[in-house]
Amino acid sequence: MRALVTRLRDDHIREKTLVTDWPEPEGPEAHEIKARTLYSGVTNGTERNGLTGGNYATPDDRLPAGWGYQNVGQIVEVGSDVTHLEVGDVLYISADHMEYAVIPEAGLLIKLPAEVDPKHAALFGMASVAMRSCRNADPRMGERVLIVGQGCIGQFAAQIAHAMGARVTVCDVDPRRLNLARKVGAAEMVLDTSGDGWADHIEEGSFDAVIDLAGVVDMEDQLIKAVRHKGRVVFVAGRFKVSYTFNLGQGKEITLKQNSHFDNSDLAELCHLVARGSVYIGPIIQEIIPVSDAKRLYDTLRDTSGDLMGTVFEW
């Protein structure tokens, strides 16, 4: 079976590449479905963490290994007790980049309606993380929300927060990402925070909630200063630890939240917004490439990740 696998080279540098002899998953058993992959999407932050040996990467002694959670497949076989899905259905599945996936019918998946382009659904994982982030931030109608970082998840979070009724401000240091945010048009303000940009543009106490997707080291105090009294700060990006001035947070009576992955309710809400045209996946997709070209893409992700946005593999 074909699969995208992270492995350790002789020089101890990690690479991710296509192999053709990966073990095919067993099943499906009674409550499981088996799907053949049509498309899969790169999870930029998570997979780069794996390629660079980051804080939640698979250890060296467990390589080679697959890793991913954005898979779009068509059901080719169902177990005897499957009740809601059938052969031929096209699904988003939280599964690795591999030719076939076997997963319980009640697993982390959703049947795609006709209104959703399957290629776009290949980024539903990152978009669902954005949904989870926005639901944790809990913006109310008319509240001001600052989204820090305009990578893929930040671009989706801006659209979702806007759909929830928030007045959205986004910031980043990369002009290309900022231009994309302007093109998508979900944010009222698009701010360049490179150099002294944060100090120049982010006024203290001006936001009801901050969603941090950048994970810049030692930025916690600045994020807390940006929110109003009883504001909310959501930490999403992978960190080894969070450190902030306690009295600063206590004086503002802030709420700190750590964002997790996502669940089926996040997937369902996202799918609803995409189907209705309230969230656009297409503009975030930079490349749709054959899976045979994956090594080039992953070398770029490892070495110059800032060059990438959404990438979809065609199987």
N, C-alpha and C positions, 0 to 999 in steps of 0.2 A: 504494500500500500504506500502511496505517496504521502509524505508529511514534511512539514517544516520543523527542523530540529536544531537546537542550540548545542554546539559541541566545542570542545577545547582543542585548539590547534597545538602543534608541537612547540610553538613559542609561547604557549599559555594565554594567547589572545582568544577571546570567544568569537565565534562566528555562528550565523544562523543560515542554513541552506536547505535545499530540497533533497530529500532522500527518497528512494523508491522501494525500500525493503523494510519499512516500519511495520510492526505487527498490527494486523487489522483487529479492531475491537470485537469481542465476542458478543453474541446476542443477535437480535433482541430477545429478551426474556418476556415474561407475561405482560408487564406494565411498561415495556420499553418500545421505543421506535428506533429505526436505523435510517439515517439520512445520508445521501451522497452530496458532497459539498459542491455548490455552484460558485460561491464567492466567499472570501474571508477578508477581514479588515485588520490592518496593523493597529495595535494599541501602543501608540508611540511611547508614552512614559513607562508603562509596565514592561514592554519588551526591551526598551533601552536599558532599564534597570537590570534585566536579565543578561543583556549583552555586556554590560560593564561590571557585573558582579556586585550589584547594589545591595541595599539593606534587606530586600526580600527576594533576591535572586536564588535560583537553584544552586546549591553548593557544587563545587568542582567535582567532588567524588560521586555525584549523582547525574553527571552528564554522560552521554547525550540525553536531552530531554526536550519534549515539546512544551509550548506555552502560548497561550492566546485565549481570548474569550469572545471573538467576534466571528461567527460562522453562519453562513446562510446556506441551507441545504434543502433538498427535496426528498421526501420520505420514499424509501424503496421497499421497506418491510416494516410490519408492525407486529407486536406481541399479541397473544391470544386475548388478553384482558384490556387492551387499549380501546377506549370508548369514544374519544372526542376527535381523534386525528385519524387520517387514512392515507394510504399510498397515493402519492402525487401532490400532497400538500407541501407548500413551500414555507419554511420556518426560519426565523432567527433562533440560533442555538448558542448558548454560552459554552463553547467547546474550542479545543485547540485547532490550529491550522493543520487539518488532516483530511484525507480524501473521503473518509467515512466517519460518522459519529454515531454512537449509541448512547441514548439518554432516556431516563424515565419520562413518561408522558407528562408527569407533574413536575418535571425539572425546570430549570431556568431557560425558558423558550417561549416563543409566541408565534402563532400562525399569522402569516402576513396577508393582509387584505389586498385586493387588486389595486387599490390606490397607492400602494407603497412599492416603489421600484426596488427589486431585490438587491441591486448593486448598492443602493443607498442604505439598505438595512444592514449591510456589512459594517457600518459604523454605529450600529445601534448600541453596542456595548459602551463606548465612550459617551454617546449621547445619553444613555441611561444613567451613567455616573453623574452627568450634568443634571439630569432630572432629580436624582437623589440629593445632590448638593443644594439645588434650589428648594426642594421640599424641606430640607434641614434648615435652610436660611429662613424659610417661611415668610416671604415678602407679602405684605398686604398692599391693597390697591393704593397707588400713589407714593409708596415708600421708595426711598432712594437706596439703590443697591450698587455697590462697587464690586466688580469682578476683576480680580488681579490675575493677569495672564490670559493671552488670547491664542493659545494653542487650540487643538481640536475641541477639548472639553470646554474651554473658556468660550469659544465661539458658540457652542451649543447652549451653554449656560446663559449667555446673554439673550438668546432667542427665547429660552424657556422662561426666564425671569420676566422678560417683556410680556410674554403671553399670560403670565400670572398677574399682570397689572402693575409691575414695578417700573419705576423710572431708572433706567440702567445706565451706569457709567462703566466703561471698560478701560483698562490700561495695559501697556506692554512696552518693551524696549525695542521691539522689532518692527520697522516700518512696514514690512510686507504683511505682517499679521494685523497691524493697525489699519492698513488699507483694505484688507479683506473685511474687517469688522465694519468699516464705513460702507463697503459695498453691500453687505448683508443688511445693514440698516436697523438692527434691533436696539442699538444703544443711542441714547440722547447725546452722550459725550464720549469721545474716543481720545484718550490722553496718552501722549508719549512721556513715559517716566524714566527715560534714559538720562544719564548725567544728574542734574539737579531737578529733573522733571517731577519727581514725587513731591519734593518740598514746594515747588512752584505751583503745582496743580491740585494737590490733595489737601483740602482744608480740614483742619482738626474738627471732629464732631459733626461732620456733614452728611454721614450716611447712617441709615438704619441698620444695614447689614453689609458685611464684607465677606465675599467668598474668595478665598485665596487658593488659586490653582498654580501659582508659580513656585512656591516652596523655597523662596530665597532665604538663605541663612540669616538669622538675627533680624528679621523684619517684623517679628511679632509685636513689638511695642508700637511700631508705626501703624500696623493694622488696627490695633486696639485704639490708638489715638484717633483714627479716622472715623470711628463710630460714635454715635450720640450716646447719651445716658441710657442704660439698659439696652444697648445695641447688641447685635449678634455677630460673632466671627466664626466662620466655618473653615476649618483646615482640611484640605483635600489632598494636596500633593504629598508624596512619600517623604517622610522625615525620619531621622534617627531619634530626635527628641524636639520638644517645644520648650522654649524658655522665654519668659516675659516678666516684667516688673509687676509683682503681685499687687502692690498698692495702686498702680495705674488701673488695673482691671477692677479692683475692689471699689475704687472711687467712682467708677462708671457703672458698677453693678452689671458687668457684661455677662453675656452667655457665650461660652466657648463650646463648639461642637466639633467632633471629629467625624468626617464622612467615611462611611463604609463603601461597599461595592454597590450593588443595586439588587432589587428583587423583581418578582413578576408584576407587582403593581406599578413599579417604575417603568418597566417595559411597556405595559398596557397604556399608561398615560402618554408616554412618548409616542407610541404607535398611533394613538388617537390624534395627537397634535400634528404629526407628519402627514397622516392621511387627509387631514383637514386643511393642510397648507399653512399651518401656523408656525411650523419649524421646518427649515430647509436644510437638507443634508447635502444636496448636490454641490453648492458653492464651496463646501469644505473639502471635497474630494479633489486632490491634486493630481493623482494618477490612478488609472485602472490598468494593471499590467498582468501579463501571464505569470502564473506561479513559478514557472521556470526561471524567471528573472529576479527571484526573491533575494538571492545573495547580494546582488548589486544594491538593492534597496536597504538591506540590513547592514551592509558595510557603511552606507551613508548614515543610517540611524545611529550606529555606534560611534562614528567618527565626527559627523557634522550634522547632528540631529536638528539644528535650527533651520536647515534647508527644507524640512519636510512638513507637510500638513497631512491631510487624510490620504491613505493609500489603500486600495482594494486590489486583492489578487483574484484573478479569474482562473478557475480550475478546469 
